[in-house]
C-alpha cells in the first residue's frame, strides 16, 4: 500500500512537471511520455468511460491531483473543472444528508408527540 501511494505521488509530480514544462529537450526522462499521455487524454475518442486504460489512469491521477490542489489558476489539465465537479457532488451529498436528517427528526418528533397522549 505504501509503495502504491509513493508510486501515485511520483506520477502526480510528473504530471505537474509535464503540464508546466515547455522544453522539447527536457532532462526528465518521463516528461515527454507523460506529455504524450496527457495529449492522448484530450484527444482519445474511446475515453475512460469507453474502457481506454490510458485515459482511466490519467483521469485517476488528475482527480487525485485535483482533490489535493488549492491553486486558483492551476496549469494541470482539467484540474479546476474536476475540483468544481467534486464540489458539486459534495454539495449534492450534503443536501441529501440534510434532507435525511430532517426526515429522521420529523419522525422522531412525531413519535414523541404520539407517546405523550
C-alpha positions in Angstrom: 0.0 0.0 0.0 2.8 2.4 0.9 4.6 1.6 -2.3 1.4 2.2 -4.3 0.9 5.6 -2.6 4.5 6.5 -3.4 4.1 5.5 -7.0 0.9 7.6 -7.3 2.6 10.6 -5.8 5.5 10.2 -8.2 3.1 10.1 -11.2 1.3 13.2 -9.9 4.6 15.0 -9.5 5.4 14.0 -13.1 2.0 15.3 -14.4 2.6 18.6 -12.6 6.1 18.9 -14.2 4.9 17.8 -17.7 2.0 20.3 -17.6 4.3 23.2 -16.8 7.3 22.1 -18.9 7.8 23.9 -22.3 11.1 22.3 -23.2 11.2 19.9 -26.1 14.5 18.5 -24.7 13.6 18.2 -21.1 16.1 16.4 -18.8 13.3 14.4 -17.2 13.2 11.0 -18.9 9.5 10.6 -18.4 8.4 14.2 -19.2 7.8 13.5 -22.9 6.0 10.3 -22.2 3.7 12.0 -19.7 3.1 14.8 -22.2 2.0 12.2 -24.7 -0.3 10.6 -22.2 -1.9 14.0 -21.4 -2.3 14.7 -25.1 -3.8 11.3 -25.5 -6.3 12.0 -22.7 -7.5 15.1 -24.5 -7.8 13.6 -28.0 -8.8 10.0 -27.3 -12.2 9.0 -28.9 -12.7 5.9 -26.7 -12.3 7.8 -23.4 -12.1 6.4 -19.9 -15.9 5.7 -19.9 -15.4 3.6 -23.1 -12.7 1.5 -21.5 -9.4 3.2 -22.5 -6.9 2.1 -20.0 -4.5 5.1 -20.6 -7.4 7.5 -20.1 -8.5 5.8 -16.9 -5.1 6.0 -15.5 -4.6 9.7 -16.5 -8.0 10.7 -15.2 -7.4 8.9 -11.9 -4.2 10.8 -11.4 -5.8 14.1 -12.5 -8.6 13.5 -10.0 -6.2 12.7 -7.2 -4.2 15.9 -8.0 -7.4 18.0 -8.1 -8.5 16.7 -4.7 -5.2 17.9 -3.2 -4.8 21.1 -5.3 -5.5 24.6 -3.8 -4.4 26.7 -6.7 -7.0 29.0 -8.3 -5.0 29.1 -11.6 -3.7 25.5 -11.9 -1.9 24.6 -15.1 -2.8 20.9 -14.8 -5.4 20.0 -17.5 -8.9 19.9 -16.2 -7.9 20.5 -12.6 -10.3 23.4 -12.0 -13.2 21.6 -13.8 -12.6 18.4 -11.7 -12.5 20.4 -8.5 -15.7 22.1 -9.5 -17.4 18.7 -10.1 -16.1 17.3 -6.9 -17.5 20.3 -5.0 -20.9 19.9 -6.8 -21.1 16.3 -5.8 -20.2 17.2 -2.2 -22.9 19.8 -2.0 -25.4 17.4 -3.5 -24.4 14.7 -0.9 -24.7 17.3 1.9 -28.2 18.3 0.7 -29.2 14.6 0.7 -27.8 14.1 4.1 -29.6 17.2 5.4 -32.9 16.0 4.0 -32.4 12.6 5.5 -31.6 14.1 8.9 -34.7 16.4 8.8 -36.9 13.5 7.9 -35.5 11.4 10.8 -36.0 14.4 13.2 -39.6 14.8 11.9 -40.3 11.1 12.5 -38.7 11.3 16.0 -40.8 14.4 16.9 -44.0 12.7 15.7 -43.2 9.6 17.7 -42.6 11.7 20.8 -45.9 13.6 20.3 -47.9 10.4 19.9 -46.4 8.9 23.1 -47.3 12.0 25.1 -51.0 11.3 24.6 
